[in-house]
Amino acid sequence: MGGELGSGLVSIVEALFGGLPAGVQVFFLIVLLVDIASLVGVIVLLVAAARFRAIAGRKPPGDESAFLWVFLVPALNEEVTIADSVERLRSTRATNALFVIIDDGSDDRTGEILATIDDPRLRVLTRAAPEARQGKAAALNAAYRRVRESLSRDPVLARWSEDRVIVTIVDADGRLDPAAPAHVVRHFEDPAVGGVQVLVRIYNRRGPLTWAQDVEFSSFGLVFQAGRSCWGVANMGGNGQFNRLSALATIDEDAGPWRDRLTEDQDLGVRLIQAGWAGVHENGTSIDQQGLNSVRRLYRQRTRWAQGNWQAMALLRGALRPRLPALGRIDTVFYLLTPALPAADRHRVRDLHRAGDRGRNRIHTGGVVGAHLLPRRQLRRRARGPDHSRRPVVFAVRGHRAAHPVHDLLMAHVPRPDDLAGPADVRADLVGEDSS
């Protein structure tokens, strides 16, 4: 049986790629198999999504008044939008609600505007230097600690157990559906559920670029996230993210559950799943956010996301830890490996087409020669000095050192544009490049 399968595979390769060098045939075969696996994966997710919708539709509506809803809003210099943001939150239909606005070192009128809002449910957490402006994860961790302290000290809040406290992340520009608590509460009636992500939409979808982003977010939620919900492995997306407080406590690493990552929401969602909590997605309600109408800003955002995905690959070590269905395990591993697939393809294509020009436009990281994810034309532009002479481009990853050699090798391929701000654990040094 194995011999027949092998001979059949050889025949297919010869029929499709006959006449090409053996190494090229192997490469194209791998690409073909990855494409087939991706197509099969999408079909499986479509079926799983339909099944999840049927199961969720049969669940009885939950009682939102049985939970305390804590909304966390990180705000830095949001004087233009903060009043509207708080007003929208106040319209949320939640019987027991607490609005925590994190003024993360604003130097505009954000704090002054918040001081004029009279609502007993509003709490303003003002952070000052040097603690302020240390990233979204640090701001959320500060609010998380404040909430837990309030539950133990405030007589009004002390009656709530952490299992019945739902922490919700809303960006300052987020427009959460006022009925969102009534939609997600049915999932939290299941004590195994630690997180629920709602559908993300783009409210300024008037141009082709923002319309495309809306289609992207919608299809991801309606297909990929809904399918993963069938296995309890839907991930969190930051904006419109609901988490059980007791679930967050299980991944608290002293500073808090959020870690300093470029995609701290993805990191938190995967770690919750690996801690044994189920993650689901709710498409019956949504949160609207502003899309980017600039190609340059969109590129910078997606570069940061790509770097965060590379960081998340360190979580592969715990991918098989939770008890999940077989398909859920496979999807989790494939999800975390996704950033490596295009990099591997690009690496192989470069070697095939530039075998006689070795050494040029390479990224050297600690002696490792790796593939880059930047367009060749852009890298050439970066690699030239003021006098248009070629200079070596050296990327170094500092600070973030996981005790895993595979992770270190993969992190060597992380792209790092010089104009992109990010946490200190992924920092690039462009050696020999003009700083201007």
C-alpha positions in Angstrom: 0.0 0.0 0.0 2.8 2.4 0.9 4.7 1.5 -2.2 1.7 2.2 -4.4 1.1 5.6 -2.7 4.7 6.5 -3.1 4.8 5.6 -6.8 1.5 7.5 -7.4 3.0 10.6 -5.7 6.1 10.3 -7.9 3.9 10.1 -11.0 1.9 13.2 -10.0 5.1 15.1 -9.4 6.5 14.1 -12.8 3.3 15.0 -14.6 3.1 18.4 -13.0 6.7 19.4 -12.7 8.5 17.1 -15.1 11.7 18.6 -16.6 12.5 20.8 -13.6 15.4 20.2 -11.3 14.7 17.8 -8.5 15.1 20.5 -5.8 12.6 22.7 -7.6 10.1 19.8 -7.9 10.3 19.1 -4.2 9.7 22.8 -3.4 6.7 23.1 -5.7 5.3 19.8 -4.3 5.5 21.3 -0.7 3.8 24.5 -1.9 1.1 22.4 -3.5 0.5 20.3 -0.4 0.4 23.4 1.8 -2.2 25.0 -0.6 -4.3 21.8 -0.6 -4.1 21.7 3.2 -5.2 25.3 3.4 -8.2 24.7 1.2 -9.2 21.6 3.1 -8.8 23.6 6.3 -11.1 26.4 5.1 -13.8 23.8 4.1 -13.5 22.2 7.5 -13.8 25.6 9.2 -16.9 26.4 7.2 -18.6 23.2 8.3 -17.5 23.7 11.9 -18.8 27.3 11.8 -22.2 26.1 10.6 -22.3 23.5 13.4 -21.3 26.1 16.0 -24.1 28.5 14.9 -26.6 25.7 15.2 -25.4 24.8 18.7 -25.3 28.4 19.8 -28.7 29.0 18.4 -30.2 26.4 20.7 -28.7 27.9 23.8 -31.2 29.7 26.0 -30.5 33.4 26.5 -28.5 34.1 29.6 -29.1 36.6 32.4 -26.7 39.5 32.0 -27.7 40.9 35.4 -26.1 37.9 37.1 -22.6 39.3 36.1 -20.6 42.4 36.8 -19.4 43.9 33.5 -16.1 45.8 33.8 -15.2 47.8 30.7 -11.5 48.8 30.4 -10.6 51.7 28.0 -7.0 52.6 27.5 -6.7 56.2 26.6 -3.7 58.3 25.6 -4.3 61.9 24.4 -7.9 61.2 23.5 -9.4 64.6 24.2 -11.2 64.6 20.9 -13.0 61.2 21.3 -13.0 60.4 25.1 -16.3 62.1 25.9 -18.1 60.3 23.1 -16.4 57.0 24.1 -17.7 57.2 27.7 -21.1 58.3 26.5 -21.4 55.2 24.2 -20.3 52.9 27.1 -22.9 54.5 29.4 -25.6 53.4 26.9 -24.5 49.8 27.1 -27.4 47.7 28.5 -25.7 46.1 31.5 -27.5 46.1 34.8 -24.2 46.0 36.8 -21.4 47.9 35.0 -18.2 49.6 35.8 -16.3 51.8 33.4 -12.5 52.0 34.0 -10.8 54.6 31.8 -7.0 54.3 31.9 -5.5 57.7 31.3 -2.0 56.5 30.4 0.0 59.7 30.9 -2.0 62.0 28.6 -0.7 65.5 28.2 -3.8 67.0 26.6 -7.3 67.6 28.1 -8.2 63.9 28.4 -8.1 63.9 32.2 -9.8 67.2 32.5 -12.7 66.1 30.3 -13.1 62.8 32.3 -13.3 64.8 35.5 -16.4 66.6 34.2 -18.3 63.4 33.7 -20.6 62.6 36.6 -21.4 58.9 36.7 -21.0 56.6 39.8 -20.0 53.8 37.5 -17.0 55.7 36.1 -13.5 55.1 37.5 -10.5 57.0 36.1 -7.1 55.3 36.6 -4.5 58.0 36.0 -1.0 56.8 35.3 2.0 59.1 35.5 5.6 58.8 34.5 7.6 56.6 34.7 4.9 54.0 34.8 2.8 55.6 32.1 3.2 55.0 28.4 4.8 51.6 28.7 2.4 50.0 26.2 -1.1 48.7 26.1 -0.3 45.5 28.1 1.1 47.6 31.1 -2.0 49.8 31.1 -4.4 46.9 31.1 -2.5 45.1 33.8 -2.7 48.2 36.0 -6.5 48.3 35.5 -6.7 44.6 36.2 -4.9 45.0 39.5 -7.2 48.0 40.4 -10.3 45.9 39.6 -9.2 43.0 41.8 -8.3 45.4 44.7 -11.7 47.0 44.4 -13.5 43.7 44.6 -11.8 43.0 47.9 -12.1 46.5 49.4 -15.2 48.1 48.0 -18.3 46.9 50.0 -20.5 47.5 46.9 -18.4 45.2 44.7 -17.3 42.7 47.3 -20.3 40.5 46.7 -19.1 39.6 43.2 -16.9 36.5 42.8 -14.3 36.6 40.1 -16.2 33.9 38.2 -19.0 36.4 37.8 -16.9 39.4 36.7 -16.5 39.9 33.0 -13.6 42.2 31.9 -14.2 43.8 28.5 -11.6 45.6 26.4 -12.8 48.5 24.3 -10.5 50.8 22.4 -11.1 54.5 22.7 -12.4 54.6 19.1 -14.5 51.4 19.6 -18.3 51.5 19.2 -19.6 48.5 21.1 -23.1 47.3 20.4 -25.2 48.4 23.5 -26.8 44.9 23.5 -23.4 43.1 23.5 -23.7 41.8 27.1 -27.0 40.1 26.4 -25.4 38.3 23.4 -22.2 37.1 25.1 -23.6 36.1 28.5 -25.1 32.9 27.2 -21.5 31.7 26.5 -20.3 32.7 30.0 -23.1 30.6 31.5 -20.7 27.7 30.6 -18.1 27.8 33.4 -15.5 26.4 31.0 -15.6 29.5 28.8 -12.8 32.0 29.7 -13.1 34.4 26.7 -15.6 35.6 24.1 -14.6 37.8 21.2 -17.3 39.7 19.3 -17.3 40.4 15.5 -15.2 43.4 14.5 -16.5 45.8 11.8 -15.1 48.9 10.2 -17.4 51.9 10.6 -15.7 54.2 8.0 -16.0 51.6 5.2 -16.5 54.2 2.5 -13.3 53.8 0.4 -11.9 50.7 -1.2 -9.1 50.3 1.4 -11.4 50.5 4.5 -14.0 48.4 2.7 -11.4 45.7 2.2 -10.5 45.8 5.9 -14.2 45.4 6.8 -14.5 42.4 4.5 -11.3 40.9 6.0 -12.5 41.3 9.6 -16.0 40.0 8.8 -14.8 36.9 6.9 -12.3 36.1 9.7 -15.0 36.3 12.3 -17.8 34.6 10.4 -15.7 31.7 9.1 -12.4 31.2 10.9 -13.4 32.3 14.4 -16.8 30.7 14.3 -15.3 27.4 13.1 -12.7 27.5 15.9 -15.4 28.2 18.4 -16.8 24.7 17.7 -13.6 23.3 19.3 -13.2 26.1 21.9 -10.0 27.6 20.4 -11.3 31.0 19.1 -8.7 33.6 19.8 -9.1 37.1 21.3 -8.7 40.2 19.2 -8.2 43.0 21.7 -11.1 45.3 20.8 -14.4 43.8 21.8 -12.7 41.1 23.9 -14.7 39.7 26.9 -12.8 37.7 29.5 -13.8 36.1 32.8 -11.8 37.6 35.6 -11.0 34.2 37.2 -9.7 33.0 33.8 -7.3 36.0 33.6 -6.1 35.3 37.2 -4.9 31.8 36.1 -2.4 33.3 33.6 -1.4 36.2 35.9 2.4 36.4 35.8 2.8 38.7 38.8 2.6 41.9 36.7 -0.7 40.7 35.3 -2.2 38.5 32.6 -1.1 40.7 29.7 2.5 40.3 28.5 4.5 42.9 26.7 4.0 41.7 23.2 3.3 43.4 19.9 0.0 41.5 19.7 -0.7 41.1 23.4 -4.3 40.1 22.7 -3.3 37.1 20.6 -0.8 36.1 23.2 -3.4 36.3 26.0 -6.0 34.3 24.0 -3.6 31.5 23.2 -2.4 31.3 26.8 -6.0 31.1 28.1 -6.7 28.2 25.8 -3.4 26.5 26.9 -4.5 27.0 30.5 -7.6 25.0 29.9 -10.2 27.7 29.1 -12.4 27.7 26.1 -12.5 30.6 23.7 -15.5 31.3 21.6 -16.6 34.0 19.1 -20.0 35.7 19.0 -21.2 37.0 15.6 -24.6 38.1 16.9 -23.2 41.4 18.1 -20.2 43.5 17.1 -17.9 46.3 17.8 -17.1 48.9 15.2 -13.7 50.5 14.9 -12.0 53.0 12.6 -10.3 51.5 9.6 -7.0 52.9 8.2 -7.4 54.8 5.0 -3.6 55.2 4.4 -1.6 52.5 2.7 1.5 53.5 4.7 -0.3 53.3 8.1 -1.9 50.0 7.1 1.5 48.6 6.1 3.0 49.7 9.5 0.1 48.1 11.3 0.3 44.8 9.5 4.1 44.7 9.9 3.6 45.0 13.7 1.0 42.3 13.5 3.4 40.1 11.6 6.1 40.6 14.1 3.6 39.7 16.9 2.7 36.5 15.1 6.4 35.6 15.0 6.6 36.2 18.8 3.5 34.0 19.3 5.3 31.1 17.7 7.0 30.6 21.1 3.6 29.4 22.3 4.0 26.2 20.1 5.6 24.5 23.1 2.3 24.5 24.9 0.0 23.8 21.9 -0.6 20.2 22.8 -1.1 20.9 26.5 -4.9 21.4 26.7 -7.4 18.7 26.1 -8.8 19.5 22.7 -10.5 17.7 19.9 -8.0 16.4 17.3 -9.1 19.1 14.8 -8.8 21.8 17.4 -5.2 20.7 18.1 -4.3 20.7 14.4 -5.9 24.1 13.8 -4.0 25.6 16.8 -0.7 24.3 15.6 -1.4 25.5 12.0 -2.6 28.9 13.3 0.7 29.4 15.2 2.8 28.2 12.3 1.1 30.4 9.7 3.8 33.1 9.7 6.5 30.6 8.9 4.8 29.4 5.7 5.2 32.5 3.5 8.7 33.1 5.0 9.8 29.6 4.0 8.4 30.0 0.5 10.1 33.3 0.1 13.4 31.9 1.4 13.3 29.0 -1.0 12.3 31.1 -4.0 15.1 33.5 -3.3 17.6 30.7 -3.1 16.4 29.2 -6.4 16.5 32.5 -8.3 19.6 34.0 -6.8 21.8 30.9 -6.3 24.6 32.6 -8.1 24.4 35.8 -6.1 24.9 34.7 -2.6 25.5 37.1 0.2 23.8 40.2 -1.3 20.7 41.6 0.5 20.8 39.0 3.2 19.8 39.6 6.8 22.4 38.4 9.3 21.3 37.7 12.8 23.9 36.3 15.2 25.5 34.4 12.3 22.2 33.1 11.0 21.4 33.9 7.4 17.6 34.2 7.1 14.8 35.1 4.8 13.4 38.6 5.0 9.8 39.6 4.7 10.4 43.0 3.1 10.2 43.6 -0.7 13.5 43.2 -2.4 13.3 46.7 -3.8 12.7 48.2 -0.4 15.6 46.3 1.2 17.9 47.5 -1.6 16.9 51.0 -0.8 17.5 50.5 2.9 20.8 48.9 2.2 22.3 51.9 0.4 24.0 54.6 2.3 23.9 58.4 1.6 26.5 57.9 -1.2 24.4 55.1 -2.8 27.0 52.5 -1.9 25.8 49.2 -0.6 26.0 48.6 3.1 25.1 45.5 5.1 21.8 45.4 6.9 22.0 43.7 10.3 18.9 42.9 12.3 19.3 42.0 16.0 16.6 40.7 18.4 17.3 41.9 21.9 15.8 41.2 25.3 13.2 38.5 24.4 15.1 35.3 24.8 13.0 32.1 25.0 14.8 29.0 26.1 14.0 27.3 22.8 16.5 27.1 19.9 13.8 26.9 17.2 12.1 30.1 18.5 15.5 31.9 18.4 16.0 30.8 14.8 12.6 31.9 13.7 12.8 35.2 15.5 15.9 35.9 13.4 13.6 36.4 10.4 11.4 39.1 12.0 11.3 42.2 9.8 11.8 45.5 11.5 11.2 48.8 9.6 13.2 51.6 11.2 10.1 53.9 11.5 8.0 51.4 13.4 7.6 51.9 17.2 7.2 48.8 19.4 8.2 47.2 22.6 11.8 46.9 23.5 11.9 43.1 23.2 11.8 43.3 19.4 14.2 46.0 18.4 16.3 46.3 15.2 19.6 47.9 14.8 20.4 48.9 11.2 24.1 48.7 11.2 25.8 50.9 8.6 22.5 52.7 7.5 22.1 56.4 7.6 20.0 57.3 10.6 18.3 60.1 8.8 
